[in-house]
Amino acid sequence: MSITYSTHARFGRNPTPMSRPILGLGSIRYMRLDHLSYAAPTDHLADVVQRLGSRLGAAFSDGGVHPRFGTRNFVLPLAGGSYLEVVSALDHPAADRAPFGRAVKQRCSDGGGWLGWVVEVTDLPTLEARLGRSAVEGHRRRPDGFDLKWRQIGVKDLMEDPQLPFFIHWESDAAEHPAKQATSDLRIVKLEIAGDASTVNEWVGASNGHPLDDVDVEWVEPIDGEIGLIAAHFATSQGIVRVD
């Protein structure tokens, strides 16, 4: 499927690999892809959700609102413990104040498309120490009233260098993780990332050269100097589907 929005513009900039200092995180024994974020302008949100769901043969659900970030999302739980979100910026001051809100808003202003990929971490204090800063609190108020909570770090780095993932540490009970609602074998099997493998591997602490243990990564040449997540491959009941 090709969504009609731009897929390669990133935050109004044209960063190049190795243009930022490398912040090695050391050796992380297991790096799990937590979720992928796809940004959609508010006036196209429902259309993007419908078309992605139709292409993948599954239905998204309303995830609710991120009050601290000025954003909202729709969520598709996937097998393998990950999920796909379509996120949009709200007309709210938080979208201009919080880094995640700014990232979503800028991506949407560029036409929408893949925002980035997110890696789960369990040892958050060690990660914070190595980055020299603290993670920020995040929460999403679901339509059922439950307040899903986590901490995240690295969004500013994503904005500076879109090939990099940011990191999430869940604080709510594991039973409330968005992927727990998966009802099929639909899963992410591969990511296409335009960028520099060594930069990303150093960032996530991938001593074995593989940034993720549960999903393949294919490195592709930057397009017109643009780097970042280019496409995701999903294993569906109808075969492999590439979403760019």
MARDORO-882245 format. One record per residue (C-alpha): x, y, z; residue in three letters. Coordinates in pm, whole numbers. Example, Ala and Ser with C-alpha at 12.3 -4.5 7.8 and 13.67 -1.06 7.14 Angstrom:
BEGIN
> X | Y | Z | r
> 1230 | -450 | 780 | ALA
> 1367 | -106 | 714 | SER
//
This chain:
BEGIN
> X | Y | Z | r
> 0 | 0 | 0 | MET
> 118 | 352 | -70 | SER
> -35 | 620 | 144 | ILE
> -58 | 941 | -54 | THR
> 128 | 1142 | 210 | TYR
> 501 | 1213 | 203 | SER
> 710 | 925 | 336 | THR
> 1060 | 1070 | 349 | HIS
> 1044 | 1430 | 475 | ALA
> 1157 | 1446 | 836 | ARG
> 1090 | 1737 | 1068 | PHE
> 1162 | 1997 | 803 | GLY
> 1530 | 1901 | 796 | ARG
> 1774 | 1696 | 592 | ASN
> 2001 | 1532 | 848 | PRO
> 2270 | 1297 | 728 | THR
> 2406 | 990 | 899 | PRO
> 2681 | 1054 | 1155 | MET
> 2585 | 1425 | 1177 | SER
> 2529 | 1394 | 1553 | ARG
> 2749 | 1270 | 1836 | PRO
> 2716 | 898 | 1904 | ILE
> 2576 | 822 | 2247 | LEU
> 2663 | 456 | 2297 | GLY
> 2433 | 282 | 2540 | LEU
> 2654 | -16 | 2606 | GLY
> 2555 | -374 | 2549 | SER
> 2182 | -440 | 2584 | ILE
> 2111 | -812 | 2595 | ARG
> 1767 | -799 | 2439 | TYR
> 1617 | -522 | 2227 | MET
> 1250 | -563 | 2159 | ARG
> 1054 | -356 | 1910 | LEU
> 771 | -213 | 2117 | ASP
> 579 | -27 | 1848 | HIS
> 585 | 174 | 1528 | LEU
> 441 | 524 | 1496 | SER
> 276 | 651 | 1179 | TYR
> 178 | 1019 | 1181 | ALA
> -136 | 1142 | 1008 | ALA
> -275 | 1496 | 982 | PRO
> -594 | 1535 | 1183 | THR
> -812 | 1586 | 877 | ASP
> -679 | 1261 | 725 | HIS
> -662 | 1054 | 1044 | LEU
> -977 | 850 | 989 | ALA
> -886 | 784 | 626 | ASP
> -533 | 667 | 711 | VAL
> -662 | 439 | 989 | VAL
> -919 | 286 | 754 | GLN
> -675 | 231 | 467 | ARG
> -400 | 85 | 682 | LEU
> -647 | -146 | 853 | GLY
> -792 | -256 | 521 | SER
> -449 | -327 | 374 | ARG
> -341 | -530 | 677 | LEU
> -675 | -705 | 719 | GLY
> -730 | -586 | 1076 | ALA
> -914 | -310 | 1258 | ALA
> -759 | -33 | 1465 | PHE
> -921 | 80 | 1788 | SER
> -936 | 427 | 1939 | ASP
> -638 | 447 | 2174 | GLY
> -735 | 775 | 2336 | GLY
> -547 | 1095 | 2415 | VAL
> -193 | 1170 | 2536 | HIS
> -262 | 1474 | 2760 | PRO
> 103 | 1561 | 2822 | ARG
> 192 | 1547 | 2453 | PHE
> -113 | 1702 | 2288 | GLY
> -166 | 1398 | 2066 | THR
> -408 | 1110 | 2018 | ARG
> -377 | 772 | 1855 | ASN
> -545 | 468 | 1707 | PHE
> -387 | 134 | 1792 | VAL
> -351 | -199 | 1614 | LEU
> -226 | -474 | 1850 | PRO
> 8 | -723 | 1682 | LEU
> 142 | -1069 | 1755 | ALA
> 491 | -1083 | 1898 | GLY
> 425 | -821 | 2164 | GLY
> 435 | -510 | 1946 | SER
> 175 | -277 | 1803 | TYR
> 120 | -16 | 1536 | LEU
> -13 | 329 | 1618 | GLU
> -145 | 602 | 1394 | VAL
> -92 | 926 | 1582 | VAL
> -206 | 1281 | 1521 | SER
> -145 | 1617 | 1689 | ALA
> -433 | 1791 | 1863 | LEU
> -505 | 2163 | 1858 | ASP
> -362 | 2197 | 2207 | HIS
> -68 | 2390 | 2362 | PRO
> 96 | 2063 | 2469 | ALA
> 155 | 1973 | 2103 | ALA
> 385 | 2276 | 2077 | ASP
> 546 | 2226 | 2416 | ARG
> 628 | 1855 | 2443 | ALA
> 899 | 1707 | 2216 | PRO
> 674 | 1418 | 2110 | PHE
> 391 | 1656 | 2028 | GLY
> 627 | 1873 | 1825 | ARG
> 764 | 1571 | 1642 | ALA
> 415 | 1451 | 1548 | VAL
> 301 | 1799 | 1452 | LYS
> 604 | 1858 | 1230 | GLN
> 572 | 1518 | 1063 | ARG
> 206 | 1587 | 993 | CYS
> 285 | 1932 | 852 | SER
> 527 | 1760 | 613 | ASP
> 239 | 1543 | 489 | GLY
> 245 | 1257 | 739 | GLY
> 401 | 913 | 719 | GLY
> 632 | 703 | 930 | TRP
> 738 | 890 | 1241 | LEU
> 968 | 630 | 1389 | GLY
> 1027 | 306 | 1576 | TRP
> 1031 | 253 | 1951 | VAL
> 1240 | 8 | 2154 | VAL
> 1134 | -117 | 2496 | GLU
> 1387 | -98 | 2779 | VAL
> 1361 | -259 | 3120 | THR
> 1666 | -104 | 3287 | ASP
> 1566 | 261 | 3260 | LEU
> 1804 | 404 | 3526 | PRO
> 2107 | 266 | 3342 | THR
> 1984 | 415 | 3015 | LEU
> 1918 | 754 | 3179 | GLU
> 2267 | 754 | 3331 | ALA
> 2430 | 683 | 2998 | ARG
> 2231 | 951 | 2820 | LEU
> 2284 | 1198 | 3101 | GLY
> 1920 | 1296 | 3135 | ARG
> 1593 | 1168 | 3273 | SER
> 1308 | 1006 | 3086 | ALA
> 979 | 1195 | 3072 | VAL
> 647 | 1068 | 3194 | GLU
> 387 | 971 | 2940 | GLY
> 33 | 851 | 2974 | HIS
> -264 | 780 | 2752 | ARG
> -619 | 806 | 2871 | ARG
> -802 | 522 | 2699 | ARG
> -1171 | 546 | 2605 | PRO
> -1250 | 292 | 2879 | ASP
> -1108 | 534 | 3137 | GLY
> -786 | 345 | 3210 | PHE
> -474 | 562 | 3235 | ASP
> -188 | 379 | 3062 | LEU
> 150 | 497 | 3196 | LYS
> 510 | 480 | 3081 | TRP
> 833 | 679 | 3062 | ARG
> 1013 | 761 | 2740 | GLN
> 1345 | 906 | 2634 | ILE
> 1514 | 991 | 2305 | GLY
> 1243 | 1178 | 2114 | VAL
> 1465 | 1483 | 2073 | LYS
> 1734 | 1258 | 1930 | ASP
> 1481 | 1116 | 1683 | LEU
> 1398 | 1470 | 1574 | MET
> 1766 | 1546 | 1518 | GLU
> 1846 | 1213 | 1353 | ASP
> 1530 | 1032 | 1230 | PRO
> 1701 | 695 | 1178 | GLN
> 1727 | 656 | 1558 | LEU
> 1455 | 494 | 1767 | PRO
> 1345 | 634 | 2097 | PHE
> 1300 | 423 | 2408 | PHE
> 1001 | 337 | 2625 | ILE
> 973 | 187 | 2971 | HIS
> 624 | 73 | 3070 | TRP
> 501 | 151 | 3421 | GLU
> 149 | 11 | 3391 | SER
> 96 | -360 | 3446 | ASP
> 215 | -575 | 3156 | ALA
> -141 | -701 | 3110 | ALA
> -237 | -351 | 2993 | GLU
> 25 | -331 | 2717 | HIS
> -146 | -246 | 2385 | PRO
> -22 | -567 | 2220 | ALA
> -212 | -780 | 2472 | LYS
> -528 | -720 | 2273 | GLN
> -391 | -893 | 1960 | ALA
> -638 | -1145 | 1816 | THR
> -446 | -1274 | 1512 | SER
> -99 | -1372 | 1392 | ASP
> -50 | -1035 | 1217 | LEU
> 299 | -918 | 1302 | ARG
> 590 | -698 | 1197 | ILE
> 868 | -900 | 1034 | VAL
> 1100 | -639 | 885 | LYS
> 1182 | -269 | 888 | LEU
> 1345 | -74 | 608 | GLU
> 1557 | 207 | 748 | ILE
> 1746 | 463 | 540 | ALA
> 2058 | 549 | 731 | GLY
> 2381 | 422 | 876 | ASP
> 2374 | 84 | 1049 | ALA
> 2674 | 155 | 1270 | SER
> 2517 | 476 | 1402 | THR
> 2196 | 302 | 1498 | VAL
> 2369 | -4 | 1640 | ASN
> 2586 | 219 | 1857 | GLU
> 2280 | 414 | 1973 | TRP
> 2087 | 107 | 2085 | VAL
> 2395 | -77 | 2211 | GLY
> 2371 | -359 | 1959 | ALA
> 2704 | -533 | 2009 | SER
> 2606 | -810 | 1765 | ASN
> 2530 | -568 | 1481 | GLY
> 2156 | -629 | 1493 | HIS
> 1949 | -344 | 1643 | PRO
> 1650 | -571 | 1709 | LEU
> 1633 | -931 | 1820 | ASP
> 1275 | -996 | 1711 | ASP
> 1246 | -810 | 1378 | VAL
> 1476 | -798 | 1074 | ASP
> 1620 | -464 | 967 | VAL
> 1712 | -387 | 606 | GLU
> 1939 | -87 | 559 | TRP
> 1867 | 114 | 245 | VAL
> 2031 | 415 | 87 | GLU
> 1895 | 755 | 196 | PRO
> 1662 | 911 | -58 | ILE
> 1761 | 1268 | -147 | ASP
> 1953 | 1282 | 179 | GLY
> 1650 | 1188 | 389 | GLU
> 1696 | 922 | 653 | ILE
> 1465 | 732 | 887 | GLY
> 1207 | 455 | 884 | LEU
> 1102 | 407 | 521 | ILE
> 875 | 101 | 532 | ALA
> 753 | -185 | 748 | ALA
> 678 | -539 | 634 | HIS
> 389 | -724 | 797 | PHE
> 311 | -1095 | 788 | ALA
> -63 | -1113 | 721 | THR
> -307 | -1391 | 640 | SER
> -266 | -1292 | 274 | GLN
> 114 | -1290 | 278 | GLY
> 376 | -1023 | 337 | ILE
> 250 | -665 | 303 | VAL
> 489 | -372 | 273 | ARG
> 364 | -40 | 406 | VAL
> 564 | 266 | 304 | ASP
//
